[in-house]
């Protein structure tokens, strides 16, 4: 962890404002992570300048717990840049080579500014090619330091943010709660009732949710005169407009149905939910009782029947039993388009 505790009276002050420069990471037992200008793989220390101005290192010193302070005169770190120092006891090689090595068994590393402020960092035993690194460049919070295989010598520790994948655009073609034509008579509607060209002018009209027997119903439809022998099915039609379809990725129906339903888009069946296979008639019953009268489930449907311009969605809703106390229906249509470029 970063140690900023008070030291002996004669030691430099490490408790003032943060330094404009930091020891960003260091590797006591470098075997393969990086080599210096001579090809040697000495221990290394990385300094980082997170600011916007260059920092000349004249008057700065660095030391471990066994060596005396080594001046860093003649070096500088540019804004946002990193400087590698080699703790290899090879000072004749150049200014970036220090007069001490780092211990793989643990130790202490101290960096001091010309004004006496300092940063003291400690570590324990460590394996080959592991760096002690700040989680993000020059961070100072608790648990900032950790181990990093091979490190990132001369580069940032801050993980690059993954660019956010643009989200597809959801376009509502038909809102739930729309007005529908509906057929609630004591027989099935005339043949062709699912087709766009069908004349539904004799049908009733009302806003969804449509049905009976539940508090959420907006438009109550007729189930007949006998509560113990209600009509097994009700029929609905609604038109909606779709724009250009070249970029359409997916098409969905958001369906509320109690108990079962079949959905037709421009005369083509695109969804059958909780109804038996085969031909459907006015007396066909749903396969099971609906578990919720208000649940809305999203279903993917084949978009090939969708046309540019006006479309017709037709739905038949069937009861599980003619004695059922309620029926409910609502529907929406949603298109998924590619994300904007």
Secondary structure, DSSP 4 states (H G I P E B T S, - for coil): -EE-----TTSPP-SSSPPSSEEEEEESS-SSS---TTS---EEEEEE--SSS-EE-TT-EEEESSSPPEE-TT-EE-TT-EEEEEEBS-GGG-TTB-S-B--TTEEEEEEE-TTS-EEEEEEE---TTEEEEESSTT--STT-EEEEES--TTS--SPPPPPPPPPPEEEEEE-TT-EEEEE-SSSPPPTTTTSTT---TTSEEEESSEEESSTT-SEEPP--S-TTS--SEEEEEEEEEE---TTEEEEEEEEEEESEEEEEETTEEEEEESB-SS---TT--BSS--S-SS--EEEEE-GGG--SEEEEEEEEEE-SSTT-S-EEEEEEEEEEEPPP-
